[in-house]
């Protein structure tokens, strides 16, 4: 009789341990899945916007510096730099934001990095890091 009670207590204890550990794993899987599902579209949009603005400004300033500045140069450099930098930065930012949203959304769900929002400011974004 005592042997049956000990066996029953042992089975109940092991069942409790297994069920509890599986619940924690399931919670982590759900958070990682939801983090990737939320991080990918948000990261894609914010990465595209941040990439467009940061590279557009960078290209505009590079053209201005190359040709010496001044009003006529700025009239050419700003639209040209914003369009070329905006397209290049927007495309690479969108891809980087989506890949970061998935990869970092799984590892660290709902973080600023998973949604392409990390950095000191809006223009503090390097979309070309995806090429490294």
N, C-alpha and C positions, 0 to 999 in steps of 0.2 A: 504494500500500500504506500509506504513512504517512498519507495523507488518510483512509483507512478507519479506521485506528487512532484518529486524532484525532476523527473522527465518532462512533465507538463510545464513546470516553471521554466525549465531550460528552453523548451520549444517556444513558449510565450515571450521570453526574453529575446531569443534570436529573431523571432518574427517581428518584434517591436524595433529591433536594431535595423533589420533589413528594410522595413517599411519607412522608417524615419530617414535613413540615408538615401533611399530612392526618391523621397519627396524633395529633399534638398537638391538632388541632381536634376529632377524635373523642373524645379523652380529656376535653376541656373540655365537650363536649356531654353525655357520659355523667355527669360530675360534676354538671353543672347539672340534668340530668333527675333524677338520684338525690337531689340536694339538695331539689328541689321535691317529689318523691314522699315523702321522709321529713319535710321541714319542714311540709307542709300538715297531716297528722294530728297530729303532735306539737304544732305551733303552735296548732292548733285546741283541743286539750285543755288545754294549759298556758295559753293565752290566756283560755279560759273560766274556769279555776280562779282565775287571777290577777285577772281582771276581776270575778268574783263577790266575792272577798274584799276587793279594794281599794275597790270601789264600795259594798259592804255596810257596811264600816267608815266610809267617808266619809258615807254617808246617815245611819247611826246617830248619828255625832257631830254632824251638822248638825241633826238633830231634837232631840238633847239640848241643844245650844246655843240653839236657837230657843225652847225651852220652859223654860230655866233650870236644867236638870240636876236632881239629886236622885234618890232611889231610885224614887219612883213614875213619874217621867218616864223614867228609864232602863228600867224594866220595860215601858214602852210603846215607847220609841225603839229599843231594840236589836233586838227581833224585827221591828218594822216596817221599820227601816232595812236589816237584813240580808236580809229577803225582797225588798223593792222594789229595793234596790241590787244584791242578788245576781242577780235576774232581769235587770235592765237591763245590769249589768256583765257578766254571764255571756254573754248573747246577743251584745252588741257585742264582747266579748273573743274569743268564738269566731269571729266573722266576721273581726275584725282579725287574729287569730292565723293563720287559714287564708290570708287574702290576703297577709300578711307571709311566711308559709311558702312560698307559691308565688313571689312576686316576689323576695324576698330569698334564697330557696333557689336560684333561677336565677342571681342576681348573685353571691352569696357563699354557696356550698353549705356546709351543716353548721355554720353560725355560730350564735351565741347569738341574734342578731336573727331569723334564719330560723325559730327554734323558739320564739319569744316568751319567751325566757329572759333577755333583756338587762335591765339595770337594777341598782341598788344592792342591792335586796332583793326579796323575793317580792311585797310590796305596792307596790313602785315600778313601777306599770304603769298606763297611761292608755288604757283601751279606747276612749274616745270620740274619740281622735285619728283614727279612721277616718272620722269625719264631717267632717273639715276638708278 
